[in-house]
Amino acid sequence: MIWIVAAVAAIAGFLFGFDEGVIAGALAPLKQDFTITATAEGLMTAAVPLGALVGALAAGYLAGPMGRRGVLLAAAILFVLGALWAALAGGVFSLTMARLVLGLAIGSAAMTAPLYIAECAPAEKRGTLVAAYQLAITLGILGAYFIDDIVIMLTPDDPTDSWRWMFAAGIVPAVALGVGMALLTDTPRWLMQKGRRDEARRVAARLAEVPENDRAVEEELADIEARLVEERRGTGGPSLLSPTVRPALIVAMGLFLLQQLSGINAVIYFAPTVFGLTGFDTHAGAMLATVGIGVVNVAMTVVGMIIIDRIGRRSLLVIGFLGTAVSLAAIAVAASSGSGDLGWVALIGLVVYIAAFAISIGPLPWIMMAEVFPLAVRGPGMGLASVANWGFNALVVFSFPVLLQAVGLSVVFGLFAIVCALGVFFTLRYVPETRGASLEDIEAHLTAGRPFAAFGRA
Ligand code: BGC
């Protein structure tokens, strides 16, 4: 049952990756149909992260009153409307508006789906299950590349309007998300928060695949209840910006800052450009290398899923930050020395970089943002963490081409390498070890005011 729940919520991740990746192949045919200025292109690309920023913030506050399921249903409807609008757009302005709507959907789903999964999952499988969400993102990116390629193959002579099919393809997973969520219920934690105890018991039992009167179910509900009672006492729970919650906010926002400033989307969006700069002289060669990056991203995310609840969050983060720092530094050095082997160093370096990212820095911020916040502020907290994700995402994607021109590849990759190295220190100093711990234990430690990074390391 829990795997069905995770699979449905992960469709949201697939849509996230799909709607990010689809523009890569759509840009060329779009430019044949419309005259697009550089600014218009920038705005059209920007519309998704901008919309997502707003969507994440809104969903953070709506996940309480509307419920996790309600937000995901609303996101599914926005995904369908946005995809339809994009497919039928009469010009660049209306396409930009459509992408803004898609961004709203991505942002709200991207924060609610991991929340939904984490609240349904048993503690010992939580990491793997939320990592399935990251796997879905990487599959979405790869799926979009494939759809783009297929559409281009089917319309070799007249690519006019071919981009419409690329955007329209997003309707299929969007409908699947809507139907799936309509059939599922909300999480036991949210139901308890709303005082719907009987429903919460039924859902918890179904998720654990045990009878409703099972002791484990009773214990889980009692645990949730205890947290809720404690939160209602006093001021009605800690506020998001209170000193008690601050360590959680630092971990969640800090990990997303590092994830994005590690340069991941400079690679995901501009891989053909990077390969072109490092000596792949044909576009076909660069594209092939790019698909290779997409495949390694998916494959290593699977490896990450398998080891994440075994190795522990802190060690895995350190491995990821070290791996990305070293591989980026190698490319930076090769690029600055003008080495004749740059092409090979770049290819091997980027494969190692993506692998290190995919087992660790990719999934872990999503997992940990769903773990560290107390229930009372979990929605808004995850909303703010997602804002960090989208804000820094937009920053990197916009500044990369400009920086590349101004200071060159070696300096830019050198900067990304430094950020990754700093990630090691950040992890050791701020990140708690949440592997296998129940969300209620994590919360009890945090709200008792004990040093957060000491959690789970007894
Ligand atoms: C990041 C995205 C990125 C993707 C790549 C996600 O965890 O948040 O920005 O494009 O990983 O796989």
Boltz pocket constraint, residues with backbone or C-beta under 6 A from the ligand:
constraints:
  - pocket:
      binder: B
      contacts: [[A, 134], [A, 137], [A, 138], [A, 259], [A, 264], [A, 265], [A, 268], [A, 297], [A, 361], [A, 362], [A, 363], [A, 389], [A, 393]]
      max_distance: 6.0
